[in-house]
Amino acid sequence: MLRLGTSVPSDPARPVRRPPGPEGVPEGIARPGPRAAERSEAVNMAVLCEHVNLAAYTTLRLGGPARRFVEAATEDELVAAVRRADEDGENVLVLGGGSNLVVADEGFDGTVVHVAGRGVTRRTDPRHPGKVLVTAQAGEEWEPFVARCVTEGLAGVECLSGIPGLVGATPIQNVGAYGQDVAETVVGVRAYDRRAREIVTLDHAACGFTYRSSVFKGSDRYVVLDVTFALEETEESRPVAYAELARTLDVRTGERVPLHDARKAVLELRRGKGMVLDPADPDTRSAGSFFTNPVLDAAQLAELERRVADRLGPDAAFPRYPETGGRAKTSAAWLIDRAGFTKGHALGPVRISTKHTLALTNPDGAGRTADLLALARQVRDGVREAFGVELVNEPVMIGVRL
């Protein structure tokens, strides 16, 4: 159950400075003619402010001020703002919906470019027979986009309903939930390449999708401009792949259900876990799932089996889902709970959600980023001590480390 946050995650230990000169473009990335890049140079930034409090732009309601803040309402403004900051040697943070973001209390000493461009188009393409290609600008909100696809009878993203954030963030972390992820439907991403200083198109292979990751994640090279999805025109969902969702729908895994039924069931499940934004629900003041589900090799699985037996008894079993190469994915939520960090566990003004152990929350808005990180470290270290598994944070860290 992910949240969508920044369009360009950055390594918090290293400032995002002016990128090096043009490099070779990998296979699967199409280069346009020079006009696309040249056109952006002439565009003035629409809105420029100073010392803007970033807490107001994150679902955690945490984080200090940005030294400079640019609102980019069009693709040209977005490219121009990033290029100008790069040329000035500025640190750059490209900000989306702020729902998968942890910002330092000290804020961001550089230029924040807020993605606000909107627009959705659809077309057919003989290279994708039987599919409708839907292209959404990076600044489109994800949940309304999914709702629109379901209403128009387009299947492939219905199980990703209720996830807050922007379309531009979805390919970055290969957003997924309830048995679907965007890698199944993304066929192209247009992006501004800050190294080559031009607009490029990355096909599916060039995106390098893996579990909750892609070529975009952990890199400041690409600024996502729009994303194209290949969706199936049908009133039925994709085959239901997630056991919990299948139980909620009262079907077997692999069956299809009406699109609207799949969406409704996903929203119900997410609301029950505090994963749908609601101003009246303090558990939604979070960054969604704070830790990714660990993927373990054979040796790590054997060690976890031993520790689970020692701690919980010889008949105890932990969740496991087969992956390639003899590996298996297990549940971070299960590990957190069995390590003694139950729902509602608090540390000062922050706490684990009362609905889901994977979400760390700032329920009253009284916490600081330092408080949240202290709780996250307590949970991470406790799971490591109990089970020998190292949990990895899912949200993007800006100016801080876990």
Salt bridges, closest charged atoms under 4 A:
ASP11 OD1 - ARG401 NH2 3.72
GLU23 OE1 - ARG195 NH1 3.48
GLU41 OE2 - ARG83 NH2 2.88
GLU71 OE1 - HIS114 ND1 2.89
GLU75 OE1 - ARG190 NH1 2.84
ASP76 OD1 - ARG39 NE 3.43
ASP86 OD1 - ARG194 NH2 2.51
GLU90 OE2 - ARG67 NH2 2.76
ASP105 OD2 - ARG368 NH2 3.43
ASP109 OD1 - ARG67 NE 2.66
ASP125 OD2 - ARG123 NH1 3.46
ASP125 OD2 - ARG127 NH2 2.75
GLU141 OE2 - ARG118 NH2 3.37
GLU143 OE2 - ARG263 NH2 2.51
GLU152 OE1 - ARG122 NH1 2.92
GLU152 OE2 - ARG148 NE 3.13
GLU184 OE1 - ARG238 NH2 3.94
ASP193 OD2 - ARG221 NH2 2.86
GLU198 OE2 - ARG31 NE 2.56
ASP220 OD2 - ARG14 NH1 3.42
ASP226 OD2 - ARG190 NH1 2.67
GLU232 OE1 - ARG256 NH1 3.65
GLU233 OE2 - ARG122 NH2 3.53
GLU244 OE1 - LYS273 NZ 2.91
GLU255 OE2 - ARG252 NE 2.92
ASP281 OD1 - LYS355 NZ 2.96
ASP283 OD1 - ARG351 NH2 3.33
ASP283 OD2 - LYS355 NZ 2.84
GLU303 OE2 - ARG306 NH2 2.72
GLU303 OE2 - ARG307 NE 2.81
GLU305 OE2 - ARG320 NH2 2.56
ASP310 OD2 - ARG306 NH1 3.08
GLU323 OE2 - LYS329 NZ 3.98
ASP337 OD2 - ARG338 NH1 3.17
ASP381 OD1 - ARG380 NE 2.99
ASP381 OD1 - ARG384 NH2 3.21
GLU390 OE1 - ARG384 NE 2.67
